[in-house]
Amino acid sequence: MPTEKSFLPLKGNYRQLIVFQKAECIYDVTYYFAHHFLEMGDRTIDQMVQAARSGKQNIAEGSAASTTSRETELKLMNVAKASLQELLIDYEDFLRVRGMEQWQPNDIRYRQTREVTMRHNDSSFYREAIAVRSAETIANIAITLIHQTDAMLLRLIERLKQQFVEQGGIREEMTRARLNYRNHEQKL
């Protein structure tokens, strides 16, 4: 029997994906933010927390499904991206309706936040850092993390699409493996 690479390579180690780690940071920041800066009973609390959770969970689920379904992986990564876009709008709305500032790329605070968020993917770092920050600052940290994660998801989705075009799906991989096996057996 050929010892070529398996047609079902083990995948799904989502905890090692930087995009998952960033999404987990977004969830933790959002959970804190929603419970500290939104009024009790505000439906936005649940909506923001659920959008952040959906972003994180769909990355995990898509990655776990990747062994047998590139289609499911692609769909769930896109759902994660859409959920984080919904969350982004909630943060932008929060700042706008309260007359708070959303930091722009030419703002030193934006550039500093961007540098810090690019270096840190551990949610414990953010849980500690946000405990002493204002609502405006935390919202801008979350917005920065969401933009970074969105860009990462876009690159990941493009890479997954390219892999599908080059390698096909599970049915094609199974057919190739079966044909390789049959060809090998016939040569014996």
Accessible surface in RSA format (square Angstrom, percent):
REM  Atomic radii and reference values for relative SASA: ProtOr
REM  Chains: A
REM  Algorithm: Lee & Richards
REM  Probe-radius: 1.40
REM  Slices: 20
REM RES _ NUM      All-atoms   Total-Side   Main-Chain    Non-polar    All polar
REM                ABS   REL    ABS   REL    ABS   REL    ABS   REL    ABS   REL
RES MET A   1   162.92  84.4 123.04  81.4  39.88  94.9  94.79  80.6  68.12  90.3
RES PRO A   2    37.03  27.0  18.18  16.6  18.84  68.5  25.37  20.9  11.66  72.5
RES THR A   3   138.29  98.4 103.66 105.1  34.63  82.5  77.79 104.5  60.50  91.5
RES GLU A   4   119.08  68.4  94.33  71.4  24.74  58.9  50.83  98.3  68.24  55.7
RES LYS A   5   169.92  82.9 138.17  84.8  31.75  75.6 116.05 104.5  53.87  57.4
RES SER A   6    64.81  54.8  48.11  64.2  16.69  38.5  43.80  93.3  21.00  29.4
RES PHE A   7    72.04  36.0  64.51  40.0   7.53  19.6  70.03  42.5   2.01   5.8
RES LEU A   8    62.81  35.0  55.61  39.8   7.20  18.1  55.61  39.1   7.20  19.4
RES PRO A   9    48.05  35.0  43.15  39.3   4.90  17.8  48.05  39.7   0.00   0.0
RES LEU A  10   174.34  97.1 144.34 103.3  30.00  75.4 144.64 101.6  29.70  79.9
RES LYS A  11    80.86  39.4  48.98  30.1  31.89  75.9  51.11  46.0  29.76  31.7
RES GLY A  12    18.27  22.5   0.00   N/A  18.27  22.5   3.32   9.1  14.95  33.5
RES ASN A  13    98.54  68.0  85.00  82.1  13.54  32.6  38.38  92.4  60.16  58.2
RES TYR A  14    54.10  25.3  53.97  30.7   0.14   0.4  23.52  17.7  30.59  37.7
RES ARG A  15   139.95  58.8 134.60  68.6   5.35  12.7  49.98  68.3  89.97  54.5
RES GLN A  16   124.88  69.8 107.49  78.6  17.39  41.4  30.21  64.3  94.67  71.8
RES LEU A  17    54.70  30.5  52.84  37.8   1.86   4.7  54.70  38.4   0.00   0.0
RES ILE A  18    84.62  48.2  80.98  60.3   3.64   8.8  80.98  58.3   3.64   9.9
RES VAL A  19     8.56   5.6   7.09   6.4   1.47   3.5   7.09   6.2   1.47   4.0
RES PHE A  20     7.77   3.9   7.77   4.8   0.00   0.0   7.77   4.7   0.00   0.0
RES GLN A  21    47.13  26.4  47.04  34.4   0.09   0.2  14.43  30.7  32.71  24.8
RES LYS A  22     6.96   3.4   6.96   4.3   0.00   0.0   6.96   6.3   0.00   0.0
RES ALA A  23     0.09   0.1   0.02   0.0   0.07   0.2   0.02   0.0   0.07   0.2
RES GLU A  24    51.29  29.4  51.29  38.8   0.00   0.0   5.69  11.0  45.60  37.2
RES CYS A  25     0.00   0.0   0.00   0.0   0.00   0.0   0.00   0.0   0.00   0.0
RES ILE A  26     0.00   0.0   0.00   0.0   0.00   0.0   0.00   0.0   0.00   0.0
RES TYR A  27    48.84  22.8  48.81  27.8   0.03   0.1  24.19  18.2  24.64  30.4
RES ASP A  28    25.18  17.6  19.81  19.7   5.38  12.7   4.04   9.5  21.15  21.1
RES VAL A  29     0.23   0.2   0.21   0.2   0.02   0.1   0.21   0.2   0.02   0.1
RES THR A  30     0.00   0.0   0.00   0.0   0.00   0.0   0.00   0.0   0.00   0.0
RES TYR A  31   107.17  50.0 107.08  60.9   0.09   0.2  65.86  49.5  41.31  50.9
RES TYR A  32    51.32  24.0  48.77  27.7   2.55   6.6  35.55  26.7  15.77  19.4
RES PHE A  33     0.00   0.0   0.00   0.0   0.00   0.0   0.00   0.0   0.00   0.0
RES ALA A  34     0.00   0.0   0.00   0.0   0.00   0.0   0.00   0.0   0.00   0.0
RES HIS A  35    89.33  48.8  60.86  42.3  28.47  72.8  44.95  46.3  44.38  51.6
RES HIS A  36   109.27  59.7  77.27  53.7  32.00  81.9  56.15  57.9  53.12  61.8
RES PHE A  37    65.10  32.6  43.91  27.2  21.20  55.2  50.17  30.4  14.94  42.7
RES LEU A  38    15.41   8.6   3.15   2.3  12.27  30.8   4.82   3.4  10.59  28.5
RES GLU A  39   146.48  84.1 138.25 104.6   8.23  19.6  56.85 110.0  89.64  73.2
RES MET A  40   190.63  98.7 159.98 105.9  30.65  73.0 132.40 112.6  58.23  77.1
RES GLY A  41    69.83  86.1   0.00   N/A  69.83  86.1  42.14 115.7  27.69  62.0
RES ASP A  42    49.18  34.5  34.49  34.3  14.70  34.8  17.14  40.3  32.04  32.0
RES ARG A  43   179.89  75.5 172.98  88.2   6.90  16.4  78.49 107.3 101.40  61.5
RES THR A  44    39.18  27.9  39.14  39.7   0.05   0.1  15.37  20.7  23.81  36.0
RES ILE A  45    18.45  10.5  18.45  13.7   0.00   0.0  18.45  13.3   0.00   0.0
RES ASP A  46    98.91  69.3  98.08  97.6   0.83   2.0  24.04  56.6  74.88  74.7
RES GLN A  47    77.63  43.4  72.20  52.8   5.43  12.9  27.04  57.5  50.59  38.4
RES MET A  48     0.81   0.4   0.81   0.5   0.00   0.0   0.00   0.0   0.81   1.1
RES VAL A  49    13.67   9.0  13.55  12.3   0.12   0.3  13.67  11.9   0.00   0.0
RES GLN A  50    98.93  55.3  96.81  70.8   2.12   5.0  41.86  89.1  57.07  43.3
RES ALA A  51     5.14   4.7   0.19   0.3   4.94  11.2   4.28   6.0   0.85   2.3
RES ALA A  52     0.06   0.1   0.00   0.0   0.06   0.1   0.00   0.0   0.06   0.2
RES ARG A  53   104.48  43.9 104.48  53.3   0.00   0.0  13.20  18.0  91.29  55.3
RES SER A  54    29.26  24.7  25.82  34.5   3.44   7.9  21.32  45.4   7.94  11.1
RES GLY A  55     0.00   0.0   0.00   N/A   0.00   0.0   0.00   0.0   0.00   0.0
RES LYS A  56    33.77  16.5  33.77  20.7   0.00   0.0   3.60   3.2  30.17  32.1
RES GLN A  57    61.55  34.4  59.88  43.8   1.67   4.0  14.56  31.0  46.99  35.6
RES ASN A  58    18.79  13.0  18.67  18.0   0.12   0.3   0.52   1.2  18.27  17.7
RES ILE A  59     0.00   0.0   0.00   0.0   0.00   0.0   0.00   0.0   0.00   0.0
RES ALA A  60    13.98  12.9  13.46  20.8   0.52   1.2  13.72  19.3   0.26   0.7
RES GLU A  61   102.30  58.7  96.27  72.8   6.04  14.4  33.51  64.8  68.80  56.2
RES GLY A  62     0.00   0.0   0.00   N/A   0.00   0.0   0.00   0.0   0.00   0.0
RES SER A  63     7.76   6.6   7.49  10.0   0.27   0.6   0.94   2.0   6.82   9.6
RES ALA A  64    61.40  56.5  40.60  62.7  20.80  47.3  42.98  60.5  18.42  48.8
RES ALA A  65    26.24  24.1  16.66  25.7   9.58  21.8  26.01  36.6   0.23   0.6
RES SER A  66     3.86   3.3   1.93   2.6   1.93   4.4   0.13   0.3   3.73   5.2
RES THR A  67    33.88  24.1  25.99  26.4   7.88  18.8  21.02  28.2  12.86  19.4
RES THR A  68    76.91  54.7  71.16  72.1   5.75  13.7  47.34  63.6  29.57  44.7
RES SER A  69    30.46  25.7  26.83  35.8   3.63   8.4  20.82  44.3   9.64  13.5
RES ARG A  70    19.21   8.1  16.27   8.3   2.94   7.0   7.23   9.9  11.98   7.3
RES GLU A  71   104.28  59.9  98.24  74.3   6.05  14.4  38.56  74.6  65.72  53.7
RES THR A  72    50.19  35.7  49.45  50.1   0.74   1.8  25.66  34.5  24.53  37.1
RES GLU A  73    14.38   8.3  14.38  10.9   0.00   0.0   0.02   0.0  14.36  11.7
RES LEU A  74    34.98  19.5  33.06  23.7   1.91   4.8  33.25  23.4   1.72   4.6
RES LYS A  75   123.29  60.1 117.30  72.0   5.98  14.2  81.47  73.3  41.82  44.5
RES LEU A  76    27.32  15.2  27.32  19.5   0.00   0.0  27.32  19.2   0.00   0.0
RES MET A  77     1.09   0.6   1.09   0.7   0.00   0.0   1.09   0.9   0.00   0.0
RES ASN A  78    83.02  57.2  82.61  79.8   0.41   1.0  11.47  27.6  71.55  69.2
RES VAL A  79    66.59  43.8  64.54  58.4   2.05   4.9  66.54  57.8   0.05   0.1
RES ALA A  80     0.00   0.0   0.00   0.0   0.00   0.0   0.00   0.0   0.00   0.0
RES LYS A  81    38.98  19.0  38.95  23.9   0.03   0.1  13.67  12.3  25.31  27.0
RES ALA A  82    60.50  55.6  48.79  75.3  11.71  26.6  55.12  77.6   5.39  14.3
RES SER A  83    13.05  11.0  10.45  13.9   2.61   6.0   2.44   5.2  10.62  14.9
RES LEU A  84     0.14   0.1   0.14   0.1   0.00   0.0   0.14   0.1   0.00   0.0
RES GLN A  85    58.78  32.9  58.78  43.0   0.00   0.0  29.75  63.3  29.03  22.0
RES GLU A  86    90.67  52.1  84.69  64.1   5.97  14.2  34.74  67.2  55.92  45.7
RES LEU A  87     0.00   0.0   0.00   0.0   0.00   0.0   0.00   0.0   0.00   0.0
RES LEU A  88    11.70   6.5  11.70   8.4   0.00   0.0  11.70   8.2   0.00   0.0
RES ILE A  89    95.26  54.2  95.26  71.0   0.00   0.0  95.26  68.6   0.00   0.0
RES ASP A  90    27.53  19.3  23.95  23.8   3.57   8.5   0.82   1.9  26.70  26.6
RES TYR A  91     0.00   0.0   0.00   0.0   0.00   0.0   0.00   0.0   0.00   0.0
RES GLU A  92    47.44  27.2  45.49  34.4   1.95   4.6  10.43  20.2  37.01  30.2
RES ASP A  93    47.29  33.1  47.29  47.1   0.00   0.0  15.60  36.7  31.69  31.6
RES PHE A  94     9.88   4.9   6.91   4.3   2.97   7.7   9.51   5.8   0.37   1.1
RES LEU A  95     1.59   0.9   1.59   1.1   0.00   0.0   1.59   1.1   0.00   0.0
RES ARG A  96   152.47  64.0 133.34  68.0  19.12  45.5  78.98 107.9  73.49  44.5
RES VAL A  97   103.38  68.0  65.58  59.4  37.80  91.1  72.81  63.3  30.57  82.9
RES ARG A  98   109.79  46.1  78.36  39.9  31.43  74.8  36.50  49.9  73.29  44.4
RES GLY A  99    72.86  89.9   0.00   N/A  72.86  89.9  36.99 101.5  35.87  80.3
RES MET A 100    64.04  33.2  49.08  32.5  14.96  35.6  52.06  44.3  11.97  15.9
RES GLU A 101    85.69  49.2  78.73  59.6   6.96  16.6  35.15  68.0  50.54  41.3
RES GLN A 102    54.01  30.2  45.43  33.2   8.58  20.4  12.43  26.4  41.58  31.5
RES TRP A 103    17.83   7.2  10.41   5.0   7.42  17.4  10.41   5.6   7.42  12.0
RES GLN A 104    94.62  52.9  93.98  68.7   0.64   1.5  42.54  90.5  52.08  39.5
RES PRO A 105    86.17  62.8  80.12  73.0   6.05  22.0  80.39  66.4   5.78  35.9
RES ASN A 106   126.35  87.1 103.37  99.9  22.98  55.3  41.21  99.2  85.14  82.3
RES ASP A 107    25.27  17.7  17.44  17.4   7.83  18.5  15.43  36.3   9.84   9.8
RES ILE A 108    96.88  55.1  93.67  69.8   3.21   7.7  93.67  67.4   3.21   8.7
RES ARG A 109    84.32  35.4  83.06  42.3   1.26   3.0  45.96  62.8  38.35  23.2
RES TYR A 110    44.96  21.0  44.96  25.6   0.00   0.0  17.89  13.4  27.06  33.4
RES ARG A 111   111.11  46.7 108.97  55.5   2.14   5.1  54.51  74.5  56.61  34.3
RES GLN A 112   104.37  58.4 100.21  73.2   4.16   9.9  36.51  77.7  67.86  51.5
RES THR A 113    17.37  12.4  13.26  13.4   4.11   9.8   6.56   8.8  10.81  16.3
RES ARG A 114    99.89  41.9  99.89  50.9   0.00   0.0   8.59  11.7  91.30  55.3
RES GLU A 115    88.27  50.7  88.18  66.7   0.10   0.2  32.34  62.5  55.94  45.7
RES VAL A 116    48.90  32.2  48.90  44.3   0.00   0.0  48.90  42.5   0.00   0.0
RES THR A 117     1.72   1.2   1.72   1.7   0.00   0.0   1.72   2.3   0.00   0.0
RES MET A 118   101.76  52.7  78.36  51.9  23.41  55.7  79.69  67.7  22.08  29.2
RES ARG A 119   155.55  65.3 124.02  63.2  31.54  75.1  68.27  93.3  87.28  52.9
RES HIS A 120    54.14  29.6  52.37  36.4   1.77   4.5  34.20  35.3  19.94  23.2
RES ASN A 121    39.27  27.1  29.03  28.1  10.24  24.7   7.47  18.0  31.80  30.7
RES ASP A 122    85.20  59.7  78.74  78.4   6.46  15.3  34.09  80.2  51.11  51.0
RES SER A 123    10.14   8.6   8.75  11.7   1.40   3.2   0.00   0.0  10.14  14.2
RES SER A 124    49.61  41.9  44.62  59.5   4.99  11.5  30.87  65.7  18.74  26.3
RES PHE A 125    68.37  34.2  59.61  36.9   8.76  22.8  67.42  40.9   0.95   2.7
RES TYR A 126     3.29   1.5   3.29   1.9   0.00   0.0   3.29   2.5   0.00   0.0
RES ARG A 127   118.03  49.6 108.37  55.2   9.66  23.0  48.37  66.1  69.66  42.2
RES GLU A 128   140.59  80.7 127.18  96.2  13.41  31.9  48.00  92.8  92.59  75.6
RES ALA A 129    21.65  19.9  14.30  22.1   7.35  16.7  21.51  30.3   0.14   0.4
RES ILE A 130     0.44   0.3   0.44   0.3   0.00   0.0   0.44   0.3   0.00   0.0
RES ALA A 131    60.53  55.7  37.70  58.2  22.83  51.9  37.70  53.1  22.83  60.5
RES VAL A 132   120.74  79.5  85.64  77.5  35.10  84.6  95.21  82.7  25.53  69.2
RES ARG A 133   103.24  43.3  89.84  45.8  13.40  31.9  18.95  25.9  84.29  51.1
RES SER A 134    62.76  53.0  48.57  64.8  14.19  32.7  51.75 110.2  11.01  15.4
RES ALA A 135    11.00  10.1   8.30  12.8   2.70   6.1   8.30  11.7   2.70   7.2
RES GLU A 136    39.96  22.9  39.38  29.8   0.58   1.4   8.92  17.2  31.04  25.3
RES THR A 137    30.26  21.5  30.26  30.7   0.00   0.0  11.80  15.9  18.46  27.9
RES ILE A 138     0.00   0.0   0.00   0.0   0.00   0.0   0.00   0.0   0.00   0.0
RES ALA A 139     0.00   0.0   0.00   0.0   0.00   0.0   0.00   0.0   0.00   0.0
RES ASN A 140     3.45   2.4   2.91   2.8   0.54   1.3   0.72   1.7   2.73   2.6
RES ILE A 141    17.52  10.0  17.52  13.0   0.00   0.0  17.52  12.6   0.00   0.0
RES ALA A 142     0.00   0.0   0.00   0.0   0.00   0.0   0.00   0.0   0.00   0.0
RES ILE A 143     7.25   4.1   7.25   5.4   0.00   0.0   7.25   5.2   0.00   0.0
RES THR A 144     4.26   3.0   3.40   3.4   0.86   2.1   1.75   2.4   2.51   3.8
RES LEU A 145     0.00   0.0   0.00   0.0   0.00   0.0   0.00   0.0   0.00   0.0
RES ILE A 146     0.00   0.0   0.00   0.0   0.00   0.0   0.00   0.0   0.00   0.0
RES HIS A 147    80.32  43.9  74.90  52.1   5.42  13.9  50.80  52.4  29.52  34.3
RES GLN A 148    27.73  15.5  22.17  16.2   5.56  13.2  26.81  57.1   0.92   0.7
RES THR A 149     0.00   0.0   0.00   0.0   0.00   0.0   0.00   0.0   0.00   0.0
RES ASP A 150    24.69  17.3  24.69  24.6   0.00   0.0   0.21   0.5  24.48  24.4
RES ALA A 151    41.95  38.6  37.21  57.4   4.74  10.8  41.19  58.0   0.75   2.0
RES MET A 152    39.15  20.3  35.14  23.3   4.01   9.6  33.03  28.1   6.12   8.1
RES LEU A 153     0.00   0.0   0.00   0.0   0.00   0.0   0.00   0.0   0.00   0.0
RES LEU A 154    89.00  49.6  89.00  63.7   0.00   0.0  89.00  62.5   0.00   0.0
RES ARG A 155   148.44  62.3 141.90  72.3   6.53  15.6  74.62 102.0  73.81  44.7
RES LEU A 156    14.83   8.3  13.07   9.3   1.76   4.4  14.24  10.0   0.59   1.6
RES ILE A 157    16.22   9.2  16.22  12.1   0.00   0.0  16.22  11.7   0.00   0.0
RES GLU A 158    82.81  47.5  78.33  59.3   4.48  10.7  38.50  74.5  44.31  36.2
RES ARG A 159   130.24  54.7 124.07  63.2   6.18  14.7  61.54  84.1  68.70  41.6
RES LEU A 160     7.14   4.0   6.99   5.0   0.15   0.4   6.99   4.9   0.15   0.4
RES LYS A 161    93.04  45.4  91.34  56.0   1.70   4.1  55.50  50.0  37.54  40.0
RES GLN A 162    92.17  51.5  90.37  66.0   1.80   4.3  35.65  75.9  56.52  42.9
RES GLN A 163    51.63  28.9  51.62  37.7   0.01   0.0  10.70  22.8  40.93  31.0
RES PHE A 164    90.68  45.4  89.26  55.3   1.41   3.7  89.26  54.1   1.41   4.0
RES VAL A 165   116.12  76.4  87.67  79.4  28.45  68.5  92.92  80.7  23.19  62.9
RES GLU A 166   117.97  67.7  79.74  60.3  38.23  91.0  35.86  69.4  82.11  67.0
RES GLN A 167    64.35  36.0  60.46  44.2   3.88   9.2  21.52  45.8  42.83  32.5
RES GLY A 168     7.56   9.3   0.00   N/A   7.56   9.3   6.22  17.1   1.34   3.0
RES GLY A 169    13.29  16.4   0.00   N/A  13.29  16.4  13.18  36.2   0.11   0.3
RES ILE A 170    40.36  23.0  36.48  27.2   3.87   9.3  37.52  27.0   2.84   7.7
RES ARG A 171   197.36  82.9 194.40  99.1   2.96   7.1  68.75  94.0 128.61  77.9
RES GLU A 172    89.99  51.7  86.17  65.2   3.82   9.1  38.24  74.0  51.76  42.3
RES GLU A 173    19.03  10.9  17.73  13.4   1.31   3.1   8.75  16.9  10.28   8.4
RES MET A 174    96.23  49.8  92.22  61.0   4.01   9.5  79.66  67.7  16.57  22.0
RES THR A 175    76.05  54.1  70.83  71.8   5.22  12.5  49.39  66.3  26.66  40.3
RES ARG A 176   110.40  46.4 109.16  55.6   1.24   3.0  65.13  89.0  45.27  27.4
RES ALA A 177    29.50  27.1  18.26  28.2  11.24  25.6  24.01  33.8   5.49  14.5
RES ARG A 178   130.38  54.7 125.94  64.2   4.44  10.6  55.46  75.8  74.92  45.4
RES LEU A 179    84.19  46.9  84.17  60.2   0.02   0.1  84.17  59.1   0.02   0.1
RES ASN A 180    60.43  41.7  56.24  54.3   4.20  10.1   8.14  19.6  52.30  50.5
RES TYR A 181    77.70  36.3  77.54  44.1   0.16   0.4  40.72  30.6  36.98  45.6
RES ARG A 182   113.68  47.7 112.10  57.1   1.57   3.7  17.94  24.5  95.74  58.0
RES ASN A 183    74.79  51.6  73.45  71.0   1.34   3.2  15.90  38.3  58.89  56.9
RES HIS A 184    57.18  31.3  54.43  37.8   2.75   7.0  34.32  35.4  22.86  26.6
RES GLU A 185    72.30  41.5  59.50  45.0  12.81  30.5  20.50  39.7  51.80  42.3
RES GLN A 186   138.60  77.5 103.69  75.8  34.91  83.1  46.78  99.6  91.82  69.6
RES LYS A 187   173.28  84.5 136.29  83.6  37.00  88.1  89.04  80.1  84.24  89.7
RES LEU A 188   150.26  83.7  90.05  64.4  60.20 151.3 107.45  75.5  42.80 115.2
END  Absolute sums over single chains surface
CHAIN  1 A    11099.8       9644.5       1455.3       5962.7       5137.1
END  Absolute sums over all chains
TOTAL         11099.8       9644.5       1455.3       5962.7       5137.1
